[in-house]
Amino acid sequence: MTLLARKNDGTFPRAQALSYIYGHPEQRHMERAMPQFGGAMAHDTVPVEINGILTPTPRELAGLLVYLESIQR
């Protein structure tokens, strides 16, 4: 998890990371290690910049995304 940016030419892949931890159904080629999130968490969202677009994202997942980005080597 600390080498995601290195494997992406030094840029943290926010869209791919968020898609994976959120449990996006179109990412079938990736082994699902994280459960699919939803329910009440989807009602507490914050805007997160993904590819230049502010995207409503569950607060807990936005925090996880910030953490993952902060531990990149």
C-alpha atoms as an extended CHARMM CRD file, in Angstrom:
* protein
*
        73  EXT
         1         1  MET       CA              0.0000000000        0.0000000000        0.0000000000  PROA      1               0.0000000000
         2         2  THR       CA              2.9800000000        2.3330000000        0.4030000000  PROA      2               0.0000000000
         3         3  LEU       CA              4.1690000000        1.9120000000       -3.1930000000  PROA      3               0.0000000000
         4         4  LEU       CA              1.0310000000        2.8640000000       -5.1130000000  PROA      4               0.0000000000
         5         5  ALA       CA              2.4490000000        6.2180000000       -6.2300000000  PROA      5               0.0000000000
         6         6  ARG       CA              5.8050000000        4.7100000000       -7.1930000000  PROA      6               0.0000000000
         7         7  LYS       CA              4.0550000000        2.1650000000       -9.3970000000  PROA      7               0.0000000000
         8         8  ASN       CA              2.0770000000        5.0210000000      -11.0240000000  PROA      8               0.0000000000
         9         9  ASP       CA              4.9860000000        7.2310000000      -12.1830000000  PROA      9               0.0000000000
        10        10  GLY       CA              5.1650000000        9.0150000000       -8.8000000000  PROA      10              0.0000000000
        11        11  THR       CA              1.5260000000       10.1040000000       -8.7310000000  PROA      11              0.0000000000
        12        12  PHE       CA             -0.8770000000        8.6410000000       -6.1870000000  PROA      12              0.0000000000
        13        13  PRO       CA             -3.7040000000        7.0000000000       -8.2040000000  PROA      13              0.0000000000
        14        14  ARG       CA             -6.6220000000        8.5240000000       -6.2560000000  PROA      14              0.0000000000
        15        15  ALA       CA             -9.3640000000        7.3230000000       -8.6130000000  PROA      15              0.0000000000
        16        16  GLN       CA             -8.1270000000        3.7330000000       -8.6990000000  PROA      16              0.0000000000
        17        17  ALA       CA             -7.4890000000        3.5950000000       -4.9420000000  PROA      17              0.0000000000
        18        18  LEU       CA            -10.9050000000        5.0380000000       -4.1140000000  PROA      18              0.0000000000
        19        19  SER       CA            -12.5950000000        2.7290000000       -6.5830000000  PROA      19              0.0000000000
        20        20  TYR       CA            -10.9170000000       -0.2720000000       -5.0120000000  PROA      20              0.0000000000
        21        21  ILE       CA            -11.5760000000        0.5910000000       -1.3550000000  PROA      21              0.0000000000
        22        22  TYR       CA            -15.1530000000        1.6350000000       -2.1200000000  PROA      22              0.0000000000
        23        23  GLY       CA            -15.7820000000       -1.7240000000       -3.7710000000  PROA      23              0.0000000000
        24        24  HSD       CA            -16.5290000000       -0.5040000000       -7.2910000000  PROA      24              0.0000000000
        25        25  PRO       CA            -18.2080000000       -3.3740000000       -9.1880000000  PROA      25              0.0000000000
        26        26  GLU       CA            -16.3930000000       -2.6330000000      -12.4720000000  PROA      26              0.0000000000
        27        27  GLN       CA            -13.0180000000       -3.5030000000      -10.9300000000  PROA      27              0.0000000000
        28        28  ARG       CA            -13.5700000000       -7.2540000000      -11.2840000000  PROA      28              0.0000000000
        29        29  HSD       CA             -9.9830000000       -7.8510000000      -12.4270000000  PROA      29              0.0000000000
        30        30  MET       CA             -8.7350000000       -6.9020000000       -8.9430000000  PROA      30              0.0000000000
        31        31  GLU       CA             -8.9940000000       -9.4370000000       -6.1510000000  PROA      31              0.0000000000
        32        32  ARG       CA            -11.5370000000       -8.0990000000       -3.6650000000  PROA      32              0.0000000000
        33        33  ALA       CA             -9.7980000000       -7.8030000000       -0.3010000000  PROA      33              0.0000000000
        34        34  MET       CA            -11.9580000000       -4.9510000000        0.9830000000  PROA      34              0.0000000000
        35        35  PRO       CA            -15.6950000000       -5.3580000000        1.5660000000  PROA      35              0.0000000000
        36        36  GLN       CA            -18.1550000000       -3.2570000000       -0.3730000000  PROA      36              0.0000000000
        37        37  PHE       CA            -19.1410000000       -0.1650000000        1.6330000000  PROA      37              0.0000000000
        38        38  GLY       CA            -22.4740000000        1.6160000000        1.5190000000  PROA      38              0.0000000000
        39        39  GLY       CA            -25.5950000000        2.1080000000        3.5580000000  PROA      39              0.0000000000
        40        40  ALA       CA            -25.6110000000        4.9210000000        6.1050000000  PROA      40              0.0000000000
        41        41  MET       CA            -22.0050000000        5.8510000000        5.3050000000  PROA      41              0.0000000000
        42        42  ALA       CA            -23.1260000000        7.0480000000        1.8720000000  PROA      42              0.0000000000
        43        43  HSD       CA            -25.1900000000        9.8360000000        3.4680000000  PROA      43              0.0000000000
        44        44  ASP       CA            -22.1840000000       11.5740000000        5.1050000000  PROA      44              0.0000000000
        45        45  THR       CA            -20.1090000000       12.7130000000        2.1380000000  PROA      45              0.0000000000
        46        46  VAL       CA            -17.3640000000       15.2640000000        1.5450000000  PROA      46              0.0000000000
        47        47  PRO       CA            -16.0100000000       16.5560000000       -1.7770000000  PROA      47              0.0000000000
        48        48  VAL       CA            -12.7910000000       14.8390000000       -2.8710000000  PROA      48              0.0000000000
        49        49  GLU       CA            -10.8670000000       15.9110000000       -5.9650000000  PROA      49              0.0000000000
        50        50  ILE       CA            -10.5940000000       12.9810000000       -8.3760000000  PROA      50              0.0000000000
        51        51  ASN       CA             -9.0540000000       13.7110000000      -11.7720000000  PROA      51              0.0000000000
        52        52  GLY       CA             -9.9300000000       17.4160000000      -11.4630000000  PROA      52              0.0000000000
        53        53  ILE       CA            -13.5440000000       16.7940000000      -10.4450000000  PROA      53              0.0000000000
        54        54  LEU       CA            -14.9220000000       17.2750000000       -6.9290000000  PROA      54              0.0000000000
        55        55  THR       CA            -16.5880000000       13.9590000000       -6.1910000000  PROA      55              0.0000000000
        56        56  PRO       CA            -18.9510000000       13.3300000000       -3.2330000000  PROA      56              0.0000000000
        57        57  THR       CA            -17.2000000000       10.6390000000       -1.1850000000  PROA      57              0.0000000000
        58        58  PRO       CA            -18.1640000000        9.0240000000        2.1280000000  PROA      58              0.0000000000
        59        59  ARG       CA            -16.2420000000       10.8430000000        4.8800000000  PROA      59              0.0000000000
        60        60  GLU       CA            -14.6310000000        7.6570000000        6.2330000000  PROA      60              0.0000000000
        61        61  LEU       CA            -13.3450000000        6.6630000000        2.8050000000  PROA      61              0.0000000000
        62        62  ALA       CA            -12.0350000000       10.1750000000        2.1280000000  PROA      62              0.0000000000
        63        63  GLY       CA            -10.0500000000        9.9130000000        5.3640000000  PROA      63              0.0000000000
        64        64  LEU       CA             -8.6750000000        6.5380000000        4.3540000000  PROA      64              0.0000000000
        65        65  LEU       CA             -7.7090000000        7.9190000000        0.9520000000  PROA      65              0.0000000000
        66        66  VAL       CA             -5.8390000000       10.8400000000        2.5780000000  PROA      66              0.0000000000
        67        67  TYR       CA             -4.0560000000        8.4080000000        4.8890000000  PROA      67              0.0000000000
        68        68  LEU       CA             -3.0110000000        6.1110000000        2.0360000000  PROA      68              0.0000000000
        69        69  GLU       CA             -1.7020000000        9.0910000000        0.0990000000  PROA      69              0.0000000000
        70        70  SER       CA              0.2940000000       10.2680000000        3.1330000000  PROA      70              0.0000000000
        71        71  ILE       CA              2.1880000000        6.9640000000        3.5560000000  PROA      71              0.0000000000
        72        72  GLN       CA              3.4840000000        6.7450000000       -0.0140000000  PROA      72              0.0000000000
        73        73  ARG       CA              7.2510000000        6.2670000000       -0.4070000000  PROA      73              0.0000000000
